[in-house]
Amino acid sequence: MRFVYFDECKYQKGVQPFYWLGAISICSEKIVEVETKMNELAERYFGTTELSRHTEFHAKDLFHRKNHFREWRDTAARIECLESLVAIAGDNELVRRIHVKIDPALMIREHGWEDDAFMYLAERIQRDAAHLKDRSILIGDLDGEFSEKSVVNLSRYRSEGTDYLFGVKIDRLIDSVYFIPSHHSRLLQLADIYTYCLQLYYSSEPDNYPRRRLKDFIAQKTSLLSSSRYKHWPTSQSWHASAAA
């Protein structure tokens, strides 16, 4: 059995040009090992392994010194913490990585691509689980509107297959999608680290410190950029074909 934790990085016009869904897939035999590594970091940086909002590893807040990281004035120390987390997310012996990137600028319609992203993610998780001859349970960060739609959509995919002409049969994702607050799970926090750092690496923002340091670490010291499965949509070719149709 594999547990797949996923998170999103939202599209923001003029700021974040893409919509990302990132997932980490961990087999049940490795769960304790990954949790132990995360708890060791929690003990080091928070002085406790207790799960609460004040002991949550949240990549955006950590990078930008927001919320409960506001008093972490030492930039190098914050980036070192992020690097330690990235090293776990980018460890091929522990984690398989799956991601979807949607480019709204190439979409003909202006809404609904979040549902497309979730569908593509379900397809990629299905294919990865089938390749491994395993089953998966999907766990996401609690978000009222997104969580409700995802539960409904996955149930439909499991009974009817995914949308479009060449839909994929979803029989390797079992039960439903489980949603919990991210501060209740270290592994869900690791999915946040993965998704945020993935989009940061491909961001068009200037590569000044500390962004450059983190990107160099990701590329040179981890396998974070190497995904087991991924989907980038639309491609420029598919967009031109749709526009011409």
C-alpha positions as CSV (number, residue, x, y, z in Angstrom):
1,M,0.0,0.0,0.0
2,R,1.2,3.5,-0.8
3,F,0.1,6.7,0.8
4,V,0.1,9.7,-1.5
5,Y,0.1,13.2,0.0
6,F,-0.5,16.1,-2.2
7,D,-0.7,19.9,-2.1
8,E,-1.2,22.8,-4.5
9,C,0.6,26.0,-5.4
10,K,-2.1,28.4,-6.7
11,Y,-2.0,30.4,-9.8
12,Q,-1.6,34.1,-9.2
13,K,-1.8,36.3,-12.3
14,G,1.4,38.4,-12.6
15,V,3.0,36.6,-9.7
16,Q,2.8,32.8,-10.1
17,P,2.2,31.9,-13.8
18,F,1.3,28.3,-13.3
19,Y,-1.0,26.1,-11.2
20,W,0.8,23.2,-9.5
21,L,-0.2,20.0,-7.8
22,G,2.6,18.1,-6.2
23,A,2.4,14.7,-4.6
24,I,4.8,12.5,-2.7
25,S,4.1,8.7,-2.7
26,I,5.5,6.7,0.1
27,C,5.1,2.9,0.6
28,S,3.7,1.9,4.0
29,E,7.0,0.2,5.0
30,K,8.8,3.6,4.6
31,I,6.2,5.8,6.4
32,V,7.8,5.4,9.9
33,E,11.3,6.2,8.5
34,V,10.1,9.4,6.8
35,E,8.1,10.4,9.8
36,T,11.1,9.9,12.0
37,K,13.3,12.1,9.9
38,M,10.7,14.8,9.9
39,N,10.3,14.5,13.7
40,E,14.0,14.8,14.2
41,L,13.9,18.1,12.3
42,A,10.9,19.3,14.3
43,E,12.8,18.5,17.6
44,R,15.8,20.4,16.3
45,Y,14.0,23.5,15.1
46,F,10.9,23.6,17.4
47,G,12.2,21.7,20.4
48,T,9.2,19.3,20.2
49,T,7.7,16.8,17.9
50,E,4.2,17.9,18.9
51,L,1.9,18.7,15.9
52,S,0.4,22.2,16.0
53,R,0.1,25.3,13.9
54,H,3.2,26.7,15.7
55,T,5.3,23.6,14.8
56,E,4.3,23.2,11.2
57,F,6.9,23.2,8.4
58,H,5.3,25.5,5.8
59,A,7.6,26.3,2.9
60,K,6.3,29.7,1.9
61,D,6.3,31.0,5.4
62,L,9.7,29.6,6.1
63,F,11.2,31.1,3.0
64,H,9.6,34.5,3.4
65,R,9.8,34.7,7.2
66,K,6.1,34.8,7.8
67,N,3.7,33.7,10.6
68,H,5.5,31.6,13.2
69,F,8.8,32.0,11.4
70,R,8.7,35.7,11.8
71,E,11.3,35.7,14.5
72,W,13.7,33.5,12.5
73,R,15.7,36.5,11.4
74,D,18.8,34.4,10.3
75,T,18.1,33.8,6.6
76,A,20.8,31.2,6.3
77,A,19.3,29.2,9.1
78,R,15.9,29.3,7.5
79,I,17.3,28.1,4.2
80,E,19.3,25.4,6.0
81,C,16.0,24.2,7.5
82,L,14.4,24.1,4.1
83,E,17.4,22.3,2.6
84,S,17.0,19.6,5.3
85,L,13.4,19.1,4.4
86,V,14.1,19.2,0.6
87,A,16.7,16.5,1.2
88,I,13.9,14.2,2.5
89,A,11.4,15.0,-0.3
90,G,14.2,14.5,-2.9
91,D,15.4,11.1,-1.6
92,N,14.6,8.5,-4.2
93,E,15.0,5.7,-1.6
94,L,12.1,7.1,0.4
95,V,9.8,9.1,-1.8
96,R,8.3,8.9,-5.3
97,R,7.3,12.3,-6.7
98,I,4.4,13.1,-9.0
99,H,3.4,16.5,-10.2
100,V,1.0,18.4,-12.5
101,K,1.7,21.9,-13.9
102,I,-1.2,23.8,-15.6
103,D,-0.5,27.0,-17.6
104,P,-3.7,29.0,-17.5
105,A,-2.4,31.5,-20.1
106,L,-2.7,28.7,-22.7
107,M,-6.2,27.6,-21.6
108,I,-9.1,28.7,-23.7
109,R,-11.4,28.7,-20.7
110,E,-10.7,30.8,-17.7
111,H,-12.0,28.5,-15.0
112,G,-12.0,24.8,-14.1
113,W,-8.4,24.0,-14.7
114,E,-8.0,23.1,-11.0
115,D,-10.3,20.1,-11.7
116,D,-8.2,19.3,-14.8
117,A,-5.1,19.3,-12.6
118,F,-6.7,16.9,-10.1
119,M,-7.8,14.6,-12.9
120,Y,-4.3,14.5,-14.4
121,L,-2.9,13.9,-10.9
122,A,-5.2,10.9,-10.4
123,E,-4.2,9.5,-13.7
124,R,-0.5,9.8,-13.0
125,I,-0.9,8.2,-9.5
126,Q,-3.0,5.4,-11.1
127,R,-0.2,4.7,-13.7
128,D,2.5,4.8,-11.0
129,A,0.6,2.4,-8.7
130,A,-0.1,0.1,-11.6
131,H,3.6,0.1,-12.6
132,L,4.5,-0.8,-9.0
133,K,1.6,-3.4,-8.8
134,D,0.3,-1.6,-5.7
135,R,-2.6,0.4,-4.4
136,S,-2.7,4.0,-3.2
137,I,-4.7,6.2,-0.8
138,L,-4.8,9.9,-1.5
139,I,-4.4,12.5,1.3
140,G,-4.6,16.2,0.7
141,D,-4.5,19.5,2.6
142,L,-7.9,20.5,3.9
143,D,-9.6,23.1,1.7
144,G,-13.3,23.3,1.8
145,E,-14.2,23.9,-1.8
146,F,-11.4,22.0,-3.3
147,S,-11.8,19.0,-1.0
148,E,-15.5,18.5,-1.7
149,K,-15.0,18.6,-5.4
150,S,-12.1,16.3,-5.3
151,V,-14.0,13.6,-3.3
152,V,-16.8,13.8,-5.9
153,N,-14.5,13.7,-8.9
154,L,-12.5,10.8,-7.7
155,S,-15.6,8.8,-7.0
156,R,-16.7,9.4,-10.6
157,Y,-13.3,8.6,-12.0
158,R,-13.4,5.3,-10.1
159,S,-16.8,4.3,-11.5
160,E,-16.6,5.8,-15.0
161,G,-12.9,6.5,-15.7
162,T,-11.4,10.0,-16.2
163,D,-12.9,12.6,-18.5
164,Y,-12.2,13.1,-22.2
165,L,-12.2,10.6,-25.1
166,F,-9.2,8.5,-23.9
167,G,-10.0,8.4,-20.2
168,V,-8.1,6.3,-17.8
169,K,-9.6,3.7,-15.6
170,I,-8.9,4.5,-12.0
171,D,-8.8,1.2,-10.0
172,R,-5.5,1.6,-8.1
173,L,-6.7,4.5,-5.9
174,I,-8.9,3.0,-3.2
175,D,-11.7,4.4,-1.1
176,S,-11.9,8.3,-1.2
177,V,-9.6,11.3,-0.9
178,Y,-8.9,12.1,2.7
179,F,-8.4,15.7,3.7
180,I,-6.8,16.9,6.9
181,P,-5.2,20.2,8.1
182,S,-1.6,20.3,7.1
183,H,-0.4,21.0,10.7
184,H,-1.8,17.6,11.6
185,S,0.6,15.6,9.4
186,R,4.4,15.9,8.9
187,L,4.0,14.0,5.6
188,L,1.5,16.4,4.3
189,Q,3.9,19.2,5.3
190,L,6.5,17.4,3.2
191,A,4.2,17.5,0.2
192,D,4.0,21.2,0.7
193,I,7.8,21.5,0.8
194,Y,8.0,19.5,-2.4
195,T,5.3,21.5,-4.3
196,Y,6.5,24.9,-3.2
197,C,10.2,24.2,-3.9
198,L,9.3,22.7,-7.3
199,Q,7.5,25.8,-8.4
200,L,10.2,28.0,-6.9
201,Y,12.9,26.3,-8.9
202,Y,11.0,27.0,-12.2
203,S,9.9,30.5,-11.2
204,S,11.0,33.4,-13.3
205,E,11.7,35.5,-10.3
206,P,15.3,36.9,-10.0
207,D,17.9,34.4,-8.7
208,N,19.2,36.5,-5.9
209,Y,20.1,35.1,-2.5
210,P,18.6,33.0,-0.9
211,R,16.7,31.8,-3.9
212,R,19.9,30.9,-5.8
213,R,21.3,29.0,-2.9
214,L,18.1,26.9,-2.5
215,K,17.9,26.2,-6.2
216,D,21.5,25.1,-6.4
217,F,20.9,22.7,-3.5
218,I,17.8,21.3,-5.1
219,A,19.6,20.7,-8.4
220,Q,23.0,19.5,-7.1
221,K,22.2,17.7,-3.8
222,T,18.7,16.1,-4.3
223,S,16.6,14.3,-6.9
224,L,13.6,16.6,-6.2
225,L,13.4,17.6,-9.9
226,S,13.2,14.0,-11.0
227,S,9.5,13.0,-11.0
228,S,8.2,9.4,-11.3
229,R,5.2,10.8,-13.2
230,Y,4.2,14.2,-14.4
231,K,1.9,16.2,-16.6
232,H,2.4,19.7,-18.1
233,W,-0.7,21.0,-19.7
234,P,-1.4,22.5,-22.2
235,T,1.6,22.2,-24.3
236,S,2.1,24.9,-27.0
237,Q,1.2,22.2,-29.6
238,S,-2.0,21.2,-28.0
239,W,-3.0,24.8,-27.5
240,H,-2.5,25.6,-31.2
241,A,-4.4,22.4,-32.2
242,S,-7.4,23.4,-29.9
243,A,-7.3,27.0,-31.3
244,A,-7.4,25.7,-34.8
245,A,-10.3,23.3,-34.2
